Amino acid sequence: MLRASANTSAKYFIPRNSRQHLPVYTELRNGSQCFILIKKIQGHAPALAKDLTDSLFAPQSFEASHMRIEQRSDRLVIKGARPDWKDRVVDWLRERGY
């Protein structure tokens, strides 16, 4: 089942995990590289990636210029992230009704 977001008809849905949390995780690699993972995406993941790119940060901000999103099967990987971005992503999803 796909859920519509507040401003557009979404083509994706992100179900909560068994503890009723959104499946958004922080992953640290090599001690300094931080990635934000959004797992279990149902539907059109590229649409979610575009929505995040367009509205998670201000267009000309430092964060927006360093953020790169890759799709891997049913998940998105946000590269160039900092650990505190996880909270921003979770808040962004909650604002849209997930």
N, C-alpha and C positions, 0 to 999 in steps of 0.2 A: 504494500500500500504506500503510495506516495503522498506526501503532505505538502500543501501549498505554503509558501512563505508569506510574510506580511505584505510584500510589495509586488511580487510576481508569482506566477504559477510555477512552482519548482518542479524540476524533472528528476529530483533525487530525494532520498530519504535516509536518515541516519538513525537506526534503532538504538535504544539504550542497551547496555549490557545487563547481566543478571543482577547486578547491584543497583540498577536504575541510574547509572552514570553514563554520560556520553563517552563513546569510545575514542577519546582524544588522549594521546600519550606523548611524553617527552622521552627522547632517546639520546643519550650522550655516547659519542664514539671517539676513541683516541684521546679522551680526556678534555678535548676542547670543541669538537664539532657537535652542535646541537641540532636535532631534527624534531619536528612535531609530526606525529602520525595521526591521521584520522582513519579509523578502520571501519569495516562493515558497511561501506557505502552501497546503497541499493539505488539503482537507476543510473542516471547520466553523470558520472563523476567529473567529466570535463566542465560541465555547467557549474558544479560546486567550486571547482578550481577557479573558474572565471569570476564567479561571485566573490570568492575570497580575495582574489587579486584586485578586484575593482573597489571593494568596500571595507576590507579589514583595517587598512591604514590609509591615511591621507595620500593622495596620488603622488606628490613630490617629496614625501617624507623619507628619512633615512631608512626606516624599516621597509617601506615599499620598494625602495631601490635595491635592497639586499635580499628580499624574499624571492625564492624560486620554488615553484610547486611542480612535482612530478607525480604522475599517476602510475600506480602499480596494482594491477587487478582491481580489487575492491577497496583500495585504500589510496590516500593521498599522502605524500611526504613533502613537508614544507622545509626547504633547506635555507640556510643562512639565518636560522632562527636563534633566539635567545630563550632560555628556560621560561621566562615570564610570559612569552607569547602564548603558551598553552592556555593560560587564563583568558587571554584576549579571544582566542579561537572559541573556547567554551562559551564565553559571554556572547560572542557573535552568533553562535548557533542557538543559544537560549532566546536571544532577542527575536529570532526568526521562528520560534515555536517548537524547537526540537528538544 
